[in-house]
Amino acid sequence: MRLVHLSDIHLGFRQYQRQTPTGINQREADVAASLRRVIDAVIELRPELVLIAGDVFHTVRPSNPAILHAFHQFSRLMQMLPDATVVMVAGNHDTPRTAETGCILRLFAPLGITVVEGEAKRITLHEHDLSILAVPDMLGKKPSLEPDPSAKYNILLLHGEIEGVLPRYGRELDRAPMEITQQELGAERWDYVALGHYHVYRSVAPNAFYAGSLDYTSTNPWGELAEERETGIGGKGIIEHDLSTGAHTFHPIPPLRQWADLAPLSGAGLSPASLDEAIRGALDNFEGGIDDKIVRLVVRDVPRHILRELDHKSLREYKRKALQFHLDTRRPEIVRPETGQGAPGRRASLADTVRDKLRTRVLTENIDREALVDLGLHYLLEADLVAGPTEEEATA
């Protein structure tokens, strides 16, 4: 029996200020396109079972276009795969904070999708001798994770954080999910564990996997890109798994919108003109150009009096060409000499402090965290430019 496992769609996610000709946030349209392409791939694979591991929407009250798009795509899935079983659990972004507010995912139940929200539910497929324990985000409650001893195959479908597995940036979320220990998970007791919440494809145990998100919708997409590069993952995608043979395949399905984290530059000892040339070279020589892409260029060791003299007209033109261009400038590290006890060490820059604080603070719904971080760093840069060089920078 073959299954497809996907997760963290985040329909309704909005980022940056660019809009489509029809007035929809461009990133919201990008995420919608990612779901459409994934549904195409699932239909082509024709599995017997489809597992959707939560965070279908980015907020508990998504926009009407997001709801309509989801309904259309899931309707298409059910029509094209009439014999498949589709099970969907609610994630922390789908789960209302109060019991009085209903879960939007109930809308998909009339399509024939088994929607599990509020509490865990065991689903039995007698024709496949299969038992599925579907566990949604449960607002801090801890379900009992026990397989069905009478079934040949047991699957655990769960949205949550497996304790000790995720890196720090993976835990920087608006709303904390349910946390499960490795012992509570007991992956060895299951034939397959389908996990949702973490946005990068990752193995928790030989038979337990996060499928990752369908697009870059986390609080730190640059962290996702870095992990994907380090582990050799082909970006975003879905999992195909055969319960009978154990065959496991991750199918990469890259989002249409290209993200580019360019090689960092060092501004140490460069004049404003030389640094302008280095920035221009990095952007102009980027293969395929930066038009309509989301681009970051980190430039380290740049004193603020050098920033004042950069060609800001050219930088504005780069921002116009790209969907989003972020010039992430970082001032030189200041190492304090040893005084009294303790070893010398690097003092965290103000930009580092602002970035960390904005990425970890709790936000209300519909606030774009990355836009907030970019805006905070922009205002900090503006303040630096007005203030001029510090005494240490002027004498360096």
Beta strands, then each sheet from edge to edge (+ up, - down):
strand 1: 2-6
strand 2: 49-52
strand 3: 85-89
strand 4: 114-116
strand 5: 121-125
strand 6: 130-135
strand 7: 153-159
strand 8: 161-162
strand 9: 179-180
strand 10: 192-196
strand 11: 202-205
strand 12: 208-210
strand 13: 237-242
strand 14: 248-252
strand 15: 259-261
strand 16: 265-266
strand 17: 294-300
strand 18: 324-329
strand 19: 335-336
strand 20: 345-346
sheet 1: 4+ 3+ 2+ 1+ 13- 14+
sheet 2: 5+ 6- 7- 10- 12- 11+
sheet 3: 8+ 9+
sheet 4: 15+ 17+ 16+
sheet 5: 15+ 17+ 18+
sheet 6: 19+ 20-
end
